[in-house]
Amino acid sequence: MQEELRQCPICDLDDQKVLAVEDSGERITYDCYRCGSFTITRSSRKIPKNENKSAELSAWLRERNLLGVEIPLLTSTFLKEIVKTLPVYTASEKQNKLLKALEKLTEYPGREVILIPEHDLSLAWAQNETEFNYYLKSLMDRGLVEISNAKTRSLDDLLYPMIITTAGWERLEKTVSDISSKLQAFVAMSFDNELVTIYENSISPAIESAGFRPYRVDSDPHLDRIDAKIIAEIKNSRFMVADVTNQKSGVYYEAGFAHGLGIPVIWSVRHDDLKNVHFDTRQYNHIVWEDETDLRDKLKNFILATIGKR
C-alpha cells in the first residue's frame, strides 16, 4: 500500500505522513516533522488557523511528543480549551526551550543533533525560520551550543549539526535550580465547570498583575499521577497556586511535588470547602475566598507580599 501524504492541518507543512484514517475519515492520525504525532477530528482542523495559533499549537504538540507525553484526541472542544491556555514565552525563554529540546534530542554529551529549520522551528516555539535561526545563533553567541566540525559547516547549510557545549550543559543544570529568574506561575486546580471563570477572572489576572505568567494544566485535572509535561512545567515555575476547592487528588499531588522541589506553594480554597481541606495541609495558610473579586484581590496581595513583583 502506497504511503499517504497530506498537508498537516496544524502547521500547514506539506507531504506529512498519515498513519491512520478512522471512523469514515472523521479521525486522522498524522506524523508531522514539525508537530510530531497526533490524532485530530475532521471538524476541528480549522481551529488553529481561525484562532491564529498554528505556530504555538505546533510547538505544544512537538514538546509533548519530545517528552513522551500522551496527546489526547484533538477535538474542537479540546483545541478551543488548549488555545486559551497556550503560554506566550519571552525571547529568553524560547532560547531556553530550544536548549532544553536539544538536551532531549542528544543521546549523550558530545553527540551531534541534526536540526532542519523548516522542521524544527517548533522546538523554540518560533513563528518562522528567521526567528528560529535568531535563537539558535543567540545560543551559539553565548557559547552554549556549537556547530559540529565548524570549519566545514555553517548555518548557511540546509542541515545544522549542533552540539551542546560544556557551558551549555552547565547552563541546563543551573536553569533547573535558578528559581528566582523564572517568570511562570503554575496553577493547580479543579477544572469543574463551576470553577472555569475562577481561573479566567481571578487567578490568572492576579498572577499577571504581579508580573508573572500563569500556566494552567491543560490535560486531565483528575490525574493520580504526574506526567512528564507537568513535571517539566512545575520545574519551570517560580511558584505555584494550588486551589484545593472540590478536593481533587491531582491538585494535592502536584502541590506536594512542588513543595518537595522547594517551589513556594500558595494555597487557596473557597470558604464553603475549607472544612474539607486535607489534614496534612491544614497547617499551611490558605487564602479563603468568597467570590471572584475576593480571590483576585487576596491572591494578588499574597503574591506581592510573599513572592514580590517582577
Protein Blocks (a to p, Z undefined) as FASTA:
>chain_A
ZZdddddfklopghiacfbdcehhlaccdddfklopcdddfklmmmmmmnopmmmmmmmm
mmmmmnopacddddfklmmmmmmmoccddfklmmmmmmmmmmmmpmbghiacdddfklmm
mmnopabfklmmmmmmmmmmnopaccehkllgcfkbmbdcddddfklmmmmmmmmmmmml
pcbdcddddfbfklmmmmmmmmmmmmmmnopacdddfbdfkbcbdcfklmmmmmmpfbdc
ddfehiiaklmmmmmmmmmnopacdddddfklmmmpcfklmmpccdddfblmlmmmmmmm
mmmmmnopZZ
